[in-house]
Amino acid sequence: MMKLYGVRTSPYVRHARIALAQSGLEWQLEQVNSETIIKSPTRRVPFLIDGDLILTDSSVIVRHIREKTGQPFLKTIAHHELFALSTTVLDTAVNVFLMNVNNSDDLAVVAAGASTIGFDPKSYFESQQKRVGIGIRELDKLTLPDTEPYNDGEIRLACLLDWAIYRGTVDITGMAGLQHFLDKIRNWIPFTETAPDI
């Protein structure tokens, strides 16, 4: 039986859980802890163990599940671009969240690093916030579906939005396209059933 290791609040784990829920395969979610995280060479979640195979990236995990069950994974360039853009915004939003900074002015007193580009924590934080905002506005310009079936680009976008709104890293107020899409996909059973127990 396949084992997916992760935490229920992770948007990356959620996408893998949705793919597994759609697969019909036997699998189990194992909440990761300090003893099980060492099974992953990257020490991050999700990771999947399927027999002798260990996969350590959510996109590879989703692809493996889709291929194993004959389901499409990012059939078109448009699907792949949506997946990539959503993942970039998600990665950046997670980074901003993990920095645990309320105001970039708090970073003004942090010493700049000795990198070749003269790394400045305040500038870095502000550029990451800007990247999230620009990315979300670009995503709002897209034409998104009202109903299933959802492709993996759309699922990744939904995981991003639901997580980032909960964590307060994005605000989609006034973004009618994204709000409508999220309202609709929140009624889709695989998305609803994989919502974190928070």
URSULNOR-V713906 format. One record per residue. RES is the residue in one small letter. SS is DSSP state (H for helix, E for strand, L for the rest). OMEGA is omega in degrees with one decimal (NA if undefined). NEAR is the number of other ideal C-beta (glycine too) atoms within 10 Angstrom. Layout:
BEGIN
res ss omega near
RES SS OMEGA NEAR
RES SS OMEGA NEAR
END
This chain:
BEGIN
res ss omega near
m L 178.2 9
m E 175.1 19
k E 174.4 14
l E 179.5 24
y E 179.3 24
g E 175.1 24
v L -174.3 15
r L -177.9 14
t L -178.0 14
s L 176.9 20
p H 177.9 23
y H 176.4 25
v H -178.8 25
r H 179.7 27
h H 177.7 26
a H 178.7 30
r H 177.5 23
i H 178.9 23
a H 178.3 27
l H 178.5 23
a H 179.5 16
q H -169.2 17
s H -172.9 16
g L 178.8 9
l L 173.3 14
e L -178.9 8
w E -178.8 19
q E 174.5 10
l E 177.4 17
e E 176.3 14
q E -176.5 11
v L 175.8 22
n L -175.3 9
s L 179.4 6
e L -177.0 7
t L -177.9 16
i H -179.3 14
i H 174.9 9
k H 178.8 15
s L 179.3 19
p L 178.6 9
t L -179.3 9
r L 177.1 11
r L 179.8 16
v L -0.2 21
p L 162.4 24
f E -173.6 27
l E 173.0 25
i E 179.9 17
d E -174.2 17
g L 178.6 7
d L -176.0 5
l E 174.2 9
i E 178.9 13
l E -169.5 21
t L 178.5 17
d L -174.8 15
s H -179.4 27
s H 177.7 18
v H 178.2 13
i H 179.9 25
v H 178.2 26
r H 179.4 16
h H -179.4 18
i H -179.8 25
r H -178.4 18
e H -179.2 11
k H -176.9 13
t L 178.1 13
g L 178.1 7
q L 179.7 15
p L 173.2 12
f L 176.7 17
l L -175.4 20
k L -175.2 12
t L 175.6 11
i H 179.3 8
a H 177.5 12
h H -177.9 17
h H 178.1 15
e H 177.5 13
l H 178.1 22
f H -177.9 22
a H 179.3 14
l H 178.6 18
s H 179.6 25
t H 177.9 20
t H 178.7 14
v H 178.7 25
l H 178.8 25
d H -178.6 15
t H 178.6 21
a H 177.1 25
v H 178.4 19
n H 178.4 15
v H -179.6 20
f H -177.1 15
l H 175.9 9
m H 174.9 16
n L -179.6 7
v L 178.5 17
n L -174.0 7
n L -177.5 9
s H 177.1 17
d H 177.3 9
d H -177.2 14
l H -177.3 17
a L -177.4 10
v L 179.4 8
v L -177.9 13
a L 176.6 8
a L -179.8 14
g L -178.6 12
a L 179.7 7
s L -178.9 8
t L -179.7 6
i L 179.5 7
g L -177.7 9
f L 179.3 12
d L -176.1 17
p H -179.2 18
k H 179.2 17
s H 179.7 13
y H -179.6 17
f H -179.2 19
e H 179.0 14
s H 177.3 12
q H 176.6 19
q H 179.9 17
k H 179.6 11
r H 178.4 17
v H -178.4 23
g H 179.2 14
i H 179.8 12
g H 179.1 19
i H 179.0 21
r H 176.8 12
e H 178.9 11
l H 179.6 22
d H -179.7 16
k L -174.9 9
l L 172.1 16
t L -175.2 6
l L -174.2 19
p L 175.7 12
d L -172.5 9
t L 174.7 9
e L 4.3 14
p L 176.9 10
y L 176.3 21
n L -174.8 20
d H 172.2 24
g H 179.4 23
e H 177.8 20
i H 178.5 24
r H 177.4 29
l H -180.0 26
a H 177.5 25
c H 175.7 26
l H -174.3 31
l H -177.2 26
d H 179.8 19
w H -173.9 21
a H 176.5 23
i H 178.5 16
y H -176.8 14
r H 177.5 15
g L 179.7 9
t L 172.8 21
v L 175.3 23
d L -178.8 11
i L 175.0 18
t L 179.7 7
g L 177.9 8
m L -170.1 18
a H -177.9 9
g H -179.5 14
l H -179.0 23
q H 178.6 15
h H 178.7 12
f H -177.7 24
l H 177.3 19
d H -178.3 10
k H -175.3 17
i H 176.2 24
r L 175.7 13
n L -179.8 10
w L -170.8 16
i H 179.5 10
p H 178.5 17
f H 179.2 22
t H -176.1 10
e H 179.1 10
t L 177.6 21
a L -179.8 13
p L 174.2 14
d L -177.1 5
i L NA 6
END
